[in-house]
Amino acid sequence: MRTLPLLTLLILSGFSVGALAANQIVNQKGRVFSMPNVTIKKGDSLTFLNDDNVPHNILSTSAGNEFNLGSQLPGTATDVTFKASGDVQVLCAIHPRMKMLVNVTD
């Protein structure tokens, strides 16, 4: 009887770990991204975390992976899922030197 709850817990834990494994955090501090380049698989997510003391507006206009996070205040984190393979240019609309390249693979 105790086996079923334990098995259920193990299965759910495995799914949670698997879901988290595909997500990476990109910090924004000192008006730069923590990773200038990153490679992820199609369908994976990046979490953009503003560790800076100023707002940022992270966006991409790359075909198939367009997004605009709007004004992201310090301490705010937002997940972005990349749906199409290819190179994705990510930048901050407020701070032009903030740029990164996301390579999305199949």
C-alpha positions as CSV (number, residue, x, y, z in Angstrom):
1,M,0.0,0.0,0.0
2,R,2.9,2.4,0.7
3,T,4.5,1.6,-2.6
4,L,2.0,3.5,-4.7
5,P,2.4,6.9,-3.0
6,L,6.2,6.5,-3.1
7,L,6.2,5.5,-6.7
8,T,3.9,8.4,-7.6
9,L,6.3,10.8,-5.8
10,L,9.3,9.4,-7.6
11,I,7.6,9.7,-11.0
12,L,6.5,13.3,-10.4
13,S,9.9,14.2,-9.1
14,G,11.5,12.8,-12.3
15,F,9.1,14.9,-14.5
16,S,9.9,18.0,-12.5
17,V,13.7,17.5,-12.8
18,G,13.4,16.8,-16.5
19,A,11.4,20.0,-17.1
20,L,13.9,22.1,-15.2
21,A,16.9,20.6,-16.9
22,A,16.0,22.2,-20.2
23,N,15.8,25.7,-18.7
24,Q,18.8,28.0,-18.3
25,I,19.0,31.4,-16.6
26,V,20.4,34.4,-18.4
27,N,21.3,37.1,-15.9
28,Q,21.3,40.8,-16.7
29,K,23.8,42.7,-14.6
30,G,26.1,45.6,-15.3
31,R,24.0,46.2,-18.4
32,V,25.3,43.0,-20.1
33,F,23.9,39.5,-20.5
34,S,25.7,36.7,-18.5
35,M,26.0,34.7,-21.7
36,P,26.9,36.3,-25.0
37,N,26.1,33.0,-26.8
38,V,24.1,30.0,-25.8
39,T,22.9,26.8,-27.6
40,I,19.5,25.3,-26.7
41,K,17.1,22.8,-28.3
42,K,13.9,23.8,-30.0
43,G,11.1,24.0,-27.4
44,D,13.5,24.8,-24.6
45,S,13.3,28.0,-22.5
46,L,15.6,30.6,-21.2
47,T,14.8,32.6,-18.1
48,F,15.8,36.2,-18.4
49,L,16.5,37.4,-14.8
50,N,17.1,41.1,-14.2
51,D,19.8,41.2,-11.5
52,D,20.7,44.8,-12.4
53,N,19.6,48.0,-10.7
54,V,17.9,49.4,-13.8
55,P,15.0,48.2,-16.0
56,H,15.7,46.3,-19.3
57,N,13.5,45.6,-22.3
58,I,14.6,42.3,-23.7
59,L,13.4,41.4,-27.2
60,S,14.0,39.5,-30.4
61,T,12.7,40.1,-33.9
62,S,14.3,36.9,-35.3
63,A,11.7,35.0,-37.5
64,G,9.9,32.3,-35.6
65,N,11.2,33.5,-32.2
66,E,9.9,37.0,-31.9
67,F,9.2,38.3,-28.4
68,N,9.3,41.5,-26.4
69,L,9.4,41.3,-22.6
70,G,8.6,45.0,-22.2
71,S,10.0,46.9,-19.2
72,Q,11.5,44.3,-17.0
73,L,12.1,45.8,-13.5
74,P,15.1,44.8,-11.3
75,G,14.4,41.4,-9.6
76,T,12.0,40.3,-12.3
77,A,12.4,37.0,-14.2
78,T,10.6,36.0,-17.4
79,D,10.7,32.7,-19.3
80,V,11.0,32.6,-23.1
81,T,10.4,29.4,-25.1
82,F,12.2,29.2,-28.4
83,K,9.9,27.5,-31.0
84,A,12.0,27.6,-34.2
85,S,15.5,26.4,-34.9
86,G,18.2,28.8,-36.1
87,D,20.1,31.8,-34.8
88,V,18.2,34.2,-32.6
89,Q,19.5,37.7,-31.9
90,V,18.4,38.9,-28.5
91,L,18.9,42.5,-27.3
92,C,17.8,45.2,-24.9
93,A,15.9,48.0,-26.5
94,I,17.1,50.4,-23.7
95,H,20.8,49.5,-23.7
96,P,22.1,48.9,-27.3
97,R,25.3,47.2,-26.2
98,M,23.3,44.4,-24.5
99,K,23.3,41.7,-27.2
100,M,23.4,37.9,-27.2
101,L,23.0,35.1,-29.7
102,V,20.8,32.1,-29.0
103,N,21.5,29.1,-31.3
104,V,18.3,26.9,-31.4
105,T,18.9,23.4,-32.7
106,D,16.5,20.6,-33.6
